[in-house]
Amino acid sequence: MKNLKNMLTALVIATMALTSMVGCNASKTAKGAGIGAAAGAAIGGLLGNRSGETGKGAAIGGAIGAAVGAIIGDQMDRQAAELKQQLPDAEVVRDGEGIKVVFNSAILFGFDSDKLQANAQPDLKDLANSMKTYQGTALEIIGHTDSVGSDSYNQKLSERRANSVASFLKAQGVENTRLMTKGLGETQPVADNASEAGRQQNRRVEIKINITEEYRRQLEQQQAQSGSNG
């Protein structure tokens, strides 16, 4: 029963941290702090349970989590703002704690091709430079197609296009360990394939930029060390 009460205490603190940033007008940085606080409080509370200091552990964990969440939110806000300026032909949006960059396939590739067009390379070079500036992030590169052609052909084409983008970024100095690719073929349309305009929207490459767990742990350790020194 005591363990259950301790766990509930941690969860209550986590919930309070979450509700403090639920407002629609909260910035991504503030939301990141709130989410980080909630996660940190829950983890800190459960760890503190072992020593009988659940509330204290939750409070410390929440403070560390909030600080880390704010740092991550600020970093991603800045990177997204810069990418919007550097990639005017792409769609750049904050997506949860990360960033999503969407290139129309017509910008990157010729018809039915997985070879990058020369005029697409400057944008991808800018993306590579951004990744080298903002360490602690990883890329998930996802290829999509329209519904013209067989399922199996579109699946393979989407994979080849994602791999082409990854290979180019790697050649620009982005570490292979930060790159992950996959193709989804025609399975996730964002528009109606019945029209050419819709099919054009569906032929795209999405690039998701996310914080790595290793970088998050480094930030948590830095904040914990800073707190112990204070």
TORKOL-4160 file (C-alpha; in steps of 0.2 Angstrom, whole numbers, padded with zeros to 4 digits, m for minus):
230
<pt num="1" X="0000" Y="0000" Z="0000"/>
<pt num="2" X="0014" Y="0012" Z="0004"/>
<pt num="3" X="0022" Y="0009" Z="m0013"/>
<pt num="4" X="0006" Y="0012" Z="m0021"/>
<pt num="5" X="0004" Y="0029" Z="m0012"/>
<pt num="6" X="0021" Y="0034" Z="m0017"/>
<pt num="7" X="0018" Y="0030" Z="m0035"/>
<pt num="8" X="0002" Y="0039" Z="m0035"/>
<pt num="9" X="0011" Y="0054" Z="m0027"/>
<pt num="10" X="0023" Y="0054" Z="m0042"/>
<pt num="11" X="0010" Y="0053" Z="m0055"/>
<pt num="12" X="0000" Y="0067" Z="m0047"/>
<pt num="13" X="0015" Y="0078" Z="m0048"/>
<pt num="14" X="0018" Y="0073" Z="m0066"/>
<pt num="15" X="0000" Y="0077" Z="m0070"/>
<pt num="16" X="0002" Y="0095" Z="m0062"/>
<pt num="17" X="0017" Y="0098" Z="m0073"/>
<pt num="18" X="0008" Y="0093" Z="m0088"/>
<pt num="19" X="m0008" Y="0103" Z="m0085"/>
<pt num="20" X="0003" Y="0119" Z="m0081"/>
<pt num="21" X="0007" Y="0120" Z="m0100"/>
<pt num="22" X="m0009" Y="0114" Z="m0108"/>
<pt num="23" X="m0014" Y="0131" Z="m0115"/>
<pt num="24" X="m0016" Y="0133" Z="m0134"/>
<pt num="25" X="m0005" Y="0148" Z="m0134"/>
<pt num="26" X="0010" Y="0140" Z="m0125"/>
<pt num="27" X="0026" Y="0141" Z="m0134"/>
<pt num="28" X="0035" Y="0125" Z="m0140"/>
<pt num="29" X="0048" Y="0129" Z="m0127"/>
<pt num="30" X="0036" Y="0130" Z="m0113"/>
<pt num="31" X="0027" Y="0114" Z="m0119"/>
<pt num="32" X="0044" Y="0105" Z="m0119"/>
<pt num="33" X="0047" Y="0111" Z="m0102"/>
<pt num="34" X="0030" Y="0105" Z="m0096"/>
<pt num="35" X="0032" Y="0088" Z="m0104"/>
<pt num="36" X="0050" Y="0086" Z="m0098"/>
<pt num="37" X="0044" Y="0091" Z="m0080"/>
<pt num="38" X="0030" Y="0078" Z="m0081"/>
<pt num="39" X="0042" Y="0064" Z="m0087"/>
<pt num="40" X="0055" Y="0069" Z="m0075"/>
<pt num="41" X="0043" Y="0070" Z="m0060"/>
<pt num="42" X="0037" Y="0052" Z="m0064"/>
<pt num="43" X="0054" Y="0045" Z="m0066"/>
<pt num="44" X="0061" Y="0054" Z="m0051"/>
<pt num="45" X="0046" Y="0049" Z="m0040"/>
<pt num="46" X="0048" Y="0031" Z="m0044"/>
<pt num="47" X="0067" Y="0031" Z="m0041"/>
<pt num="48" X="0064" Y="0041" Z="m0025"/>
<pt num="49" X="0052" Y="0027" Z="m0020"/>
<pt num="50" X="0067" Y="0016" Z="m0017"/>
<pt num="51" X="0073" Y="0027" Z="m0003"/>
<pt num="52" X="0056" Y="0032" Z="0004"/>
<pt num="53" X="0058" Y="0050" Z="m0003"/>
<pt num="54" X="0045" Y="0049" Z="m0017"/>
<pt num="55" X="0040" Y="0067" Z="m0016"/>
<pt num="56" X="0057" Y="0074" Z="m0016"/>
<pt num="57" X="0063" Y="0063" Z="m0030"/>
<pt num="58" X="0048" Y="0068" Z="m0040"/>
<pt num="59" X="0051" Y="0087" Z="m0037"/>
<pt num="60" X="0070" Y="0085" Z="m0042"/>
<pt num="61" X="0066" Y="0075" Z="m0057"/>
<pt num="62" X="0052" Y="0087" Z="m0062"/>
<pt num="63" X="0064" Y="0102" Z="m0061"/>
<pt num="64" X="0078" Y="0093" Z="m0071"/>
<pt num="65" X="0065" Y="0087" Z="m0084"/>
<pt num="66" X="0058" Y="0105" Z="m0086"/>
<pt num="67" X="0075" Y="0112" Z="m0088"/>
<pt num="68" X="0080" Y="0099" Z="m0101"/>
<pt num="69" X="0063" Y="0101" Z="m0110"/>
<pt num="70" X="0065" Y="0119" Z="m0111"/>
<pt num="71" X="0083" Y="0118" Z="m0118"/>
<pt num="72" X="0077" Y="0105" Z="m0131"/>
<pt num="73" X="0061" Y="0116" Z="m0136"/>
<pt num="74" X="0072" Y="0131" Z="m0138"/>
<pt num="75" X="0085" Y="0122" Z="m0149"/>
<pt num="76" X="0071" Y="0115" Z="m0160"/>
<pt num="77" X="0062" Y="0132" Z="m0161"/>
<pt num="78" X="0078" Y="0140" Z="m0167"/>
<pt num="79" X="0083" Y="0126" Z="m0179"/>
<pt num="80" X="0065" Y="0126" Z="m0187"/>
<pt num="81" X="0065" Y="0145" Z="m0189"/>
<pt num="82" X="0082" Y="0144" Z="m0198"/>
<pt num="83" X="0077" Y="0130" Z="m0209"/>
<pt num="84" X="0061" Y="0139" Z="m0214"/>
<pt num="85" X="0072" Y="0153" Z="m0220"/>
<pt num="86" X="0085" Y="0142" Z="m0229"/>
<pt num="87" X="0072" Y="0130" Z="m0237"/>
<pt num="88" X="0058" Y="0141" Z="m0245"/>
<pt num="89" X="0053" Y="0127" Z="m0256"/>
<pt num="90" X="0050" Y="0115" Z="m0242"/>
<pt num="91" X="0037" Y="0114" Z="m0229"/>
<pt num="92" X="0045" Y="0116" Z="m0211"/>
<pt num="93" X="0034" Y="0113" Z="m0196"/>
<pt num="94" X="0037" Y="0109" Z="m0178"/>
<pt num="95" X="0030" Y="0092" Z="m0175"/>
<pt num="96" X="0028" Y="0088" Z="m0156"/>
<pt num="97" X="0046" Y="0089" Z="m0149"/>
<pt num="98" X="0054" Y="0088" Z="m0166"/>
<pt num="99" X="0054" Y="0096" Z="m0183"/>
<pt num="100" X="0046" Y="0089" Z="m0199"/>
<pt num="101" X="0053" Y="0095" Z="m0216"/>
<pt num="102" X="0043" Y="0090" Z="m0232"/>
<pt num="103" X="0050" Y="0090" Z="m0249"/>
<pt num="104" X="0038" Y="0088" Z="m0264"/>
<pt num="105" X="0046" Y="0074" Z="m0274"/>
<pt num="106" X="0046" Y="0085" Z="m0290"/>
<pt num="107" X="0059" Y="0096" Z="m0281"/>
<pt num="108" X="0071" Y="0082" Z="m0278"/>
<pt num="109" X="0068" Y="0069" Z="m0292"/>
<pt num="110" X="0063" Y="0068" Z="m0310"/>
<pt num="111" X="0048" Y="0057" Z="m0315"/>
<pt num="112" X="0050" Y="0039" Z="m0309"/>
<pt num="113" X="0068" Y="0042" Z="m0304"/>
<pt num="114" X="0077" Y="0040" Z="m0288"/>
<pt num="115" X="0092" Y="0051" Z="m0294"/>
<pt num="116" X="0093" Y="0068" Z="m0285"/>
<pt num="117" X="0091" Y="0083" Z="m0297"/>
<pt num="118" X="0105" Y="0095" Z="m0297"/>
<pt num="119" X="0094" Y="0110" Z="m0292"/>
<pt num="120" X="0088" Y="0100" Z="m0276"/>
<pt num="121" X="0106" Y="0098" Z="m0269"/>
<pt num="122" X="0108" Y="0116" Z="m0262"/>
<pt num="123" X="0093" Y="0113" Z="m0251"/>
<pt num="124" X="0099" Y="0097" Z="m0245"/>
<pt num="125" X="0116" Y="0105" Z="m0242"/>
<pt num="126" X="0108" Y="0118" Z="m0231"/>
<pt num="127" X="0099" Y="0104" Z="m0221"/>
<pt num="128" X="0116" Y="0095" Z="m0219"/>
<pt num="129" X="0124" Y="0110" Z="m0212"/>
<pt num="130" X="0110" Y="0113" Z="m0200"/>
<pt num="131" X="0112" Y="0095" Z="m0194"/>
<pt num="132" X="0130" Y="0098" Z="m0191"/>
<pt num="133" X="0127" Y="0114" Z="m0182"/>
<pt num="134" X="0113" Y="0106" Z="m0171"/>
<pt num="135" X="0121" Y="0091" Z="m0164"/>
<pt num="136" X="0111" Y="0078" Z="m0153"/>
<pt num="137" X="0098" Y="0076" Z="m0167"/>
<pt num="138" X="0094" Y="0062" Z="m0179"/>
<pt num="139" X="0085" Y="0061" Z="m0195"/>
<pt num="140" X="0071" Y="0049" Z="m0201"/>
<pt num="141" X="0069" Y="0050" Z="m0220"/>
<pt num="142" X="0053" Y="0043" Z="m0226"/>
<pt num="143" X="0049" Y="0041" Z="m0245"/>
<pt num="144" X="0031" Y="0042" Z="m0251"/>
<pt num="145" X="0023" Y="0040" Z="m0268"/>
<pt num="146" X="0006" Y="0042" Z="m0276"/>
<pt num="147" X="m0005" Y="0027" Z="m0281"/>
<pt num="148" X="0000" Y="0026" Z="m0299"/>
<pt num="149" X="0008" Y="0009" Z="m0302"/>
<pt num="150" X="0009" Y="m0007" Z="m0292"/>
<pt num="151" X="0010" Y="m0007" Z="m0273"/>
<pt num="152" X="0026" Y="m0016" Z="m0274"/>
<pt num="153" X="0034" Y="m0005" Z="m0287"/>
<pt num="154" X="0029" Y="0011" Z="m0277"/>
<pt num="155" X="0036" Y="0003" Z="m0261"/>
<pt num="156" X="0053" Y="0000" Z="m0268"/>
<pt num="157" X="0053" Y="0018" Z="m0277"/>
<pt num="158" X="0049" Y="0026" Z="m0260"/>
<pt num="159" X="0063" Y="0016" Z="m0252"/>
<pt num="160" X="0076" Y="0021" Z="m0265"/>
<pt num="161" X="0072" Y="0039" Z="m0264"/>
<pt num="162" X="0073" Y="0040" Z="m0246"/>
<pt num="163" X="0090" Y="0031" Z="m0247"/>
<pt num="164" X="0096" Y="0043" Z="m0261"/>
<pt num="165" X="0093" Y="0058" Z="m0249"/>
<pt num="166" X="0102" Y="0049" Z="m0235"/>
<pt num="167" X="0117" Y="0045" Z="m0246"/>
<pt num="168" X="0118" Y="0064" Z="m0251"/>
<pt num="169" X="0117" Y="0070" Z="m0233"/>
<pt num="170" X="0130" Y="0057" Z="m0228"/>
<pt num="171" X="0142" Y="0063" Z="m0242"/>
<pt num="172" X="0139" Y="0081" Z="m0234"/>
<pt num="173" X="0146" Y="0075" Z="m0218"/>
<pt num="174" X="0131" Y="0070" Z="m0208"/>
<pt num="175" X="0135" Y="0054" Z="m0198"/>
<pt num="176" X="0127" Y="0038" Z="m0204"/>
<pt num="177" X="0122" Y="0034" Z="m0186"/>
<pt num="178" X="0111" Y="0049" Z="m0187"/>
<pt num="179" X="0102" Y="0044" Z="m0202"/>
<pt num="180" X="0087" Y="0031" Z="m0203"/>
<pt num="181" X="0077" Y="0028" Z="m0219"/>
<pt num="182" X="0061" Y="0020" Z="m0224"/>
<pt num="183" X="0048" Y="0020" Z="m0238"/>
<pt num="184" X="0030" Y="0019" Z="m0236"/>
<pt num="185" X="0025" Y="0018" Z="m0254"/>
<pt num="186" X="0007" Y="0024" Z="m0257"/>
<pt num="187" X="0001" Y="0019" Z="m0240"/>
<pt num="188" X="0000" Y="0037" Z="m0232"/>
<pt num="189" X="m0008" Y="0049" Z="m0244"/>
<pt num="190" X="m0011" Y="0067" Z="m0238"/>
<pt num="191" X="m0022" Y="0071" Z="m0253"/>
<pt num="192" X="m0034" Y="0063" Z="m0265"/>
<pt num="193" X="m0025" Y="0052" Z="m0278"/>
<pt num="194" X="m0040" Y="0055" Z="m0290"/>
<pt num="195" X="m0032" Y="0071" Z="m0296"/>
<pt num="196" X="m0015" Y="0076" Z="m0303"/>
<pt num="197" X="m0014" Y="0090" Z="m0290"/>
<pt num="198" X="m0017" Y="0077" Z="m0276"/>
<pt num="199" X="m0005" Y="0064" Z="m0283"/>
<pt num="200" X="0008" Y="0078" Z="m0284"/>
<pt num="201" X="0006" Y="0081" Z="m0265"/>
<pt num="202" X="0007" Y="0063" Z="m0261"/>
<pt num="203" X="0024" Y="0061" Z="m0270"/>
<pt num="204" X="0035" Y="0068" Z="m0256"/>
<pt num="205" X="0049" Y="0065" Z="m0245"/>
<pt num="206" X="0047" Y="0068" Z="m0226"/>
<pt num="207" X="0062" Y="0071" Z="m0215"/>
<pt num="208" X="0059" Y="0071" Z="m0196"/>
<pt num="209" X="0072" Y="0078" Z="m0185"/>
<pt num="210" X="0072" Y="0072" Z="m0167"/>
<pt num="211" X="0082" Y="0073" Z="m0152"/>
<pt num="212" X="0092" Y="0058" Z="m0148"/>
<pt num="213" X="0090" Y="0049" Z="m0131"/>
<pt num="214" X="0109" Y="0050" Z="m0129"/>
<pt num="215" X="0109" Y="0069" Z="m0130"/>
<pt num="216" X="0094" Y="0070" Z="m0119"/>
<pt num="217" X="0103" Y="0060" Z="m0106"/>
<pt num="218" X="0118" Y="0071" Z="m0107"/>
<pt num="219" X="0107" Y="0086" Z="m0104"/>
<pt num="220" X="0099" Y="0078" Z="m0089"/>
<pt num="221" X="0116" Y="0074" Z="m0082"/>
<pt num="222" X="0122" Y="0092" Z="m0084"/>
<pt num="223" X="0106" Y="0098" Z="m0076"/>
<pt num="224" X="0108" Y="0086" Z="m0061"/>
<pt num="225" X="0126" Y="0091" Z="m0059"/>
<pt num="226" X="0122" Y="0109" Z="m0060"/>
<pt num="227" X="0109" Y="0107" Z="m0047"/>
<pt num="228" X="0121" Y="0097" Z="m0035"/>
<pt num="229" X="0134" Y="0111" Z="m0037"/>
<pt num="230" X="0121" Y="0125" Z="m0033"/>
